[in-house]
Amino acid sequence: MEVILIRHGEPRYDEVQLRGYAGMGFELGKLTDNGMMQAAKRAADPILKDATLIISSPYTRALQTAAIISRLTQIPLVVENDVHEWMPDTKFQFDYRVEDASEEYWRLKGQNTPARKYRWETYDALKERVRKAILKHKDHEKVIVVCHGIVMSTLTHFDDIIEHCGIRVVTL
């Protein structure tokens, strides 16, 4: 199966910050005007030709990006919960700073080692979760997956830096 991975467009978090949303509430951030333009531009990319399904993360920034691409390409869209963002706290308690968990994740290269202090999702767990979610749709020869940079990196390489609406192509 050919998988076209697309990172969501440029997000904005001003509204969620203004409302004081924390933890998972932060994931309700939507796209900037520029992010919407990035998605529209990506929809015109010839690499998307012949894709028969768009799979999206449920998080607002990815889902909004996928909706724009779906509307402009007329490719059907489904939401797969398990292509969501990396989890900085697998218990969703958020009783520590997400920034600290993220720093530790990158420092330890996503591996569960004795030096680990926080409850973040490991690289291997994230990779397995994402692969299973995408492979549910293996009856399609070519799919588009709109998700998050760190999610995409589990299918490319650990430290892959992906720009907003950036694209990577993999085979599963």
C-alpha positions as a Markdown table, in Angstrom:
| # | Residue | x | y | z |
|---|---|---|---|---|
| 1 | Met | 0.0 | 0.0 | 0.0 |
| 2 | Glu | 1.3 | 3.4 | -0.9 |
| 3 | Val | 0.9 | 5.9 | 1.9 |
| 4 | Ile | 1.1 | 9.7 | 1.3 |
| 5 | Leu | 1.8 | 11.2 | 4.7 |
| 6 | Ile | 0.9 | 14.9 | 5.1 |
| 7 | Arg | 1.6 | 16.9 | 8.2 |
| 8 | His | -1.2 | 19.3 | 9.2 |
| 9 | Gly | -1.1 | 23.0 | 8.1 |
| 10 | Glu | 0.2 | 25.7 | 10.4 |
| 11 | Pro | -1.8 | 25.7 | 13.6 |
| 12 | Arg | -2.9 | 28.5 | 16.0 |
| 13 | Tyr | -3.4 | 28.1 | 19.7 |
| 14 | Asp | -4.4 | 31.6 | 20.7 |
| 15 | Glu | -8.1 | 30.6 | 21.2 |
| 16 | Val | -7.4 | 27.6 | 23.4 |
| 17 | Gln | -4.8 | 29.5 | 25.4 |
| 18 | Leu | -7.3 | 32.4 | 25.9 |
| 19 | Arg | -9.8 | 29.9 | 27.3 |
| 20 | Gly | -7.2 | 28.3 | 29.6 |
| 21 | Tyr | -7.4 | 24.9 | 28.0 |
| 22 | Ala | -4.8 | 22.5 | 29.2 |
| 23 | Gly | -3.8 | 18.9 | 28.5 |
| 24 | Met | -5.9 | 17.4 | 25.7 |
| 25 | Gly | -7.8 | 20.7 | 25.4 |
| 26 | Phe | -4.8 | 22.1 | 23.7 |
| 27 | Glu | -5.4 | 19.8 | 20.8 |
| 28 | Leu | -8.5 | 21.8 | 19.8 |
| 29 | Gly | -6.2 | 24.5 | 18.2 |
| 30 | Lys | -7.3 | 25.1 | 14.6 |
| 31 | Leu | -5.4 | 26.3 | 11.5 |
| 32 | Thr | -4.2 | 29.8 | 10.8 |
| 33 | Asp | -5.2 | 31.4 | 7.5 |
| 34 | Asn | -1.8 | 30.4 | 6.2 |
| 35 | Gly | -2.4 | 26.8 | 7.3 |
| 36 | Met | -5.6 | 26.7 | 5.4 |
| 37 | Met | -3.8 | 28.0 | 2.3 |
| 38 | Gln | -1.1 | 25.4 | 2.8 |
| 39 | Ala | -3.8 | 22.7 | 2.8 |
| 40 | Ala | -5.4 | 24.0 | -0.3 |
| 41 | Lys | -2.1 | 24.2 | -2.1 |
| 42 | Arg | -1.2 | 20.6 | -1.0 |
| 43 | Ala | -4.6 | 19.4 | -2.4 |
| 44 | Ala | -3.4 | 20.4 | -5.9 |
| 45 | Asp | -0.3 | 18.3 | -5.6 |
| 46 | Pro | -0.2 | 15.7 | -8.5 |
| 47 | Ile | 1.2 | 13.1 | -6.0 |
| 48 | Leu | -2.3 | 12.8 | -4.5 |
| 49 | Lys | -3.6 | 11.6 | -7.9 |
| 50 | Asp | -5.1 | 8.1 | -7.7 |
| 51 | Ala | -5.4 | 8.1 | -3.9 |
| 52 | Thr | -8.8 | 6.6 | -2.9 |
| 53 | Leu | -9.0 | 7.5 | 0.8 |
| 54 | Ile | -7.9 | 10.2 | 3.2 |
| 55 | Ile | -7.2 | 9.0 | 6.8 |
| 56 | Ser | -7.1 | 11.8 | 9.4 |
| 57 | Ser | -6.1 | 12.2 | 12.9 |
| 58 | Pro | -9.0 | 13.4 | 15.1 |
| 59 | Tyr | -7.1 | 16.5 | 16.3 |
| 60 | Thr | -8.5 | 19.7 | 15.0 |
| 61 | Arg | -5.5 | 20.9 | 13.1 |
| 62 | Ala | -5.1 | 17.6 | 11.2 |
| 63 | Leu | -8.8 | 17.1 | 10.6 |
| 64 | Gln | -9.2 | 20.7 | 9.3 |
| 65 | Thr | -6.3 | 20.1 | 6.9 |
| 66 | Ala | -7.8 | 16.8 | 5.8 |
| 67 | Ala | -11.2 | 18.3 | 5.3 |
| 68 | Ile | -9.8 | 21.0 | 3.0 |
| 69 | Ile | -7.9 | 18.4 | 0.9 |
| 70 | Ser | -11.0 | 16.1 | 0.8 |
| 71 | Arg | -13.3 | 18.9 | -0.3 |
| 72 | Leu | -10.9 | 20.1 | -3.1 |
| 73 | Thr | -9.9 | 16.6 | -4.3 |
| 74 | Gln | -13.3 | 14.8 | -3.7 |
| 75 | Ile | -11.4 | 12.0 | -2.0 |
| 76 | Pro | -13.4 | 10.4 | 0.8 |
| 77 | Leu | -12.3 | 11.1 | 4.4 |
| 78 | Val | -12.3 | 8.9 | 7.4 |
| 79 | Val | -11.0 | 9.6 | 10.9 |
| 80 | Glu | -8.8 | 7.1 | 12.6 |
| 81 | Asn | -8.3 | 7.9 | 16.3 |
| 82 | Asp | -5.0 | 6.0 | 16.4 |
| 83 | Val | -3.2 | 8.3 | 14.0 |
| 84 | His | -3.4 | 11.1 | 16.7 |
| 85 | Glu | -0.5 | 13.0 | 18.1 |
| 86 | Trp | 2.2 | 11.5 | 20.3 |
| 87 | Met | 1.1 | 11.2 | 23.9 |
| 88 | Pro | 3.3 | 13.2 | 26.4 |
| 89 | Asp | 1.3 | 11.6 | 29.2 |
| 90 | Thr | -0.1 | 8.1 | 28.5 |
| 91 | Lys | -2.4 | 8.4 | 31.6 |
| 92 | Phe | -3.7 | 11.9 | 30.6 |
| 93 | Gln | -3.1 | 13.3 | 34.1 |
| 94 | Phe | -0.8 | 16.1 | 32.9 |
| 95 | Asp | 0.7 | 16.5 | 36.4 |
| 96 | Tyr | 4.1 | 17.4 | 34.9 |
| 97 | Arg | 5.2 | 19.9 | 32.2 |
| 98 | Val | 4.6 | 18.5 | 28.6 |
| 99 | Glu | 7.8 | 20.4 | 27.6 |
| 100 | Asp | 9.8 | 18.3 | 30.1 |
| 101 | Ala | 8.4 | 15.0 | 28.8 |
| 102 | Ser | 9.0 | 16.1 | 25.2 |
| 103 | Glu | 12.6 | 17.0 | 26.0 |
| 104 | Glu | 13.2 | 13.7 | 27.7 |
| 105 | Tyr | 11.5 | 11.8 | 24.7 |
| 106 | Trp | 13.9 | 13.4 | 22.2 |
| 107 | Arg | 17.0 | 13.0 | 24.5 |
| 108 | Leu | 16.2 | 9.3 | 25.0 |
| 109 | Lys | 15.3 | 8.9 | 21.3 |
| 110 | Gly | 11.9 | 7.7 | 22.3 |
| 111 | Gln | 13.2 | 4.6 | 24.1 |
| 112 | Asn | 12.1 | 3.3 | 27.4 |
| 113 | Thr | 15.3 | 3.4 | 29.5 |
| 114 | Pro | 16.1 | 3.5 | 33.2 |
| 115 | Ala | 16.7 | 7.2 | 32.8 |
| 116 | Arg | 13.1 | 7.8 | 31.9 |
| 117 | Lys | 11.1 | 9.8 | 34.5 |
| 118 | Tyr | 7.8 | 10.7 | 32.6 |
| 119 | Arg | 4.9 | 8.6 | 31.3 |
| 120 | Trp | 5.3 | 9.5 | 27.6 |
| 121 | Glu | 4.5 | 7.2 | 24.7 |
| 122 | Thr | 7.5 | 5.4 | 23.4 |
| 123 | Tyr | 8.6 | 5.6 | 19.8 |
| 124 | Asp | 7.9 | 1.9 | 19.3 |
| 125 | Ala | 4.4 | 2.1 | 20.8 |
| 126 | Leu | 3.6 | 5.1 | 18.7 |
| 127 | Lys | 4.9 | 3.4 | 15.5 |
| 128 | Glu | 2.8 | 0.2 | 16.3 |
| 129 | Arg | -0.4 | 2.3 | 17.0 |
| 130 | Val | 0.0 | 4.2 | 13.7 |
| 131 | Arg | 0.8 | 1.2 | 11.5 |
| 132 | Lys | -2.2 | -0.7 | 12.8 |
| 133 | Ala | -4.6 | 2.2 | 12.2 |
| 134 | Ile | -3.4 | 2.7 | 8.6 |
| 135 | Leu | -3.3 | -1.0 | 7.8 |
| 136 | Lys | -7.0 | -1.3 | 8.6 |
| 137 | His | -7.4 | 0.3 | 5.1 |
| 138 | Lys | -5.1 | -2.1 | 3.2 |
| 139 | Asp | -7.8 | -2.7 | 0.7 |
| 140 | His | -6.8 | 0.7 | -0.8 |
| 141 | Glu | -3.7 | 0.8 | -3.0 |
| 142 | Lys | -3.0 | 4.4 | -2.3 |
| 143 | Val | -4.1 | 6.4 | 0.7 |
| 144 | Ile | -3.4 | 9.9 | 2.2 |
| 145 | Val | -2.8 | 10.1 | 5.9 |
| 146 | Val | -3.1 | 13.6 | 7.4 |
| 147 | Cys | -1.5 | 13.6 | 10.8 |
| 148 | His | 1.4 | 15.1 | 12.9 |
| 149 | Gly | 5.2 | 15.4 | 12.3 |
| 150 | Ile | 6.2 | 13.1 | 15.1 |
| 151 | Val | 3.6 | 10.5 | 13.9 |
| 152 | Met | 5.0 | 10.7 | 10.4 |
| 153 | Ser | 8.6 | 10.2 | 11.7 |
| 154 | Thr | 7.7 | 6.7 | 13.0 |
| 155 | Leu | 7.2 | 5.7 | 9.4 |
| 156 | Thr | 10.3 | 7.6 | 8.0 |
| 157 | His | 13.1 | 8.1 | 10.6 |
| 158 | Phe | 13.2 | 9.2 | 14.3 |
| 159 | Asp | 14.5 | 12.7 | 13.8 |
| 160 | Asp | 12.7 | 13.6 | 10.6 |
| 161 | Ile | 11.8 | 17.3 | 10.7 |
| 162 | Ile | 8.6 | 17.9 | 8.6 |
| 163 | Glu | 7.3 | 21.3 | 7.7 |
| 164 | His | 3.6 | 22.2 | 7.9 |
| 165 | Cys | 1.8 | 20.5 | 5.1 |
| 166 | Gly | 5.0 | 18.6 | 4.3 |
| 167 | Ile | 4.8 | 15.3 | 2.6 |
| 168 | Arg | 6.5 | 11.9 | 2.8 |
| 169 | Val | 5.7 | 8.8 | 0.8 |
| 170 | Val | 6.1 | 5.3 | 2.3 |
| 171 | Thr | 5.0 | 1.8 | 1.5 |
| 172 | Leu | 3.3 | -0.4 | 4.1 |
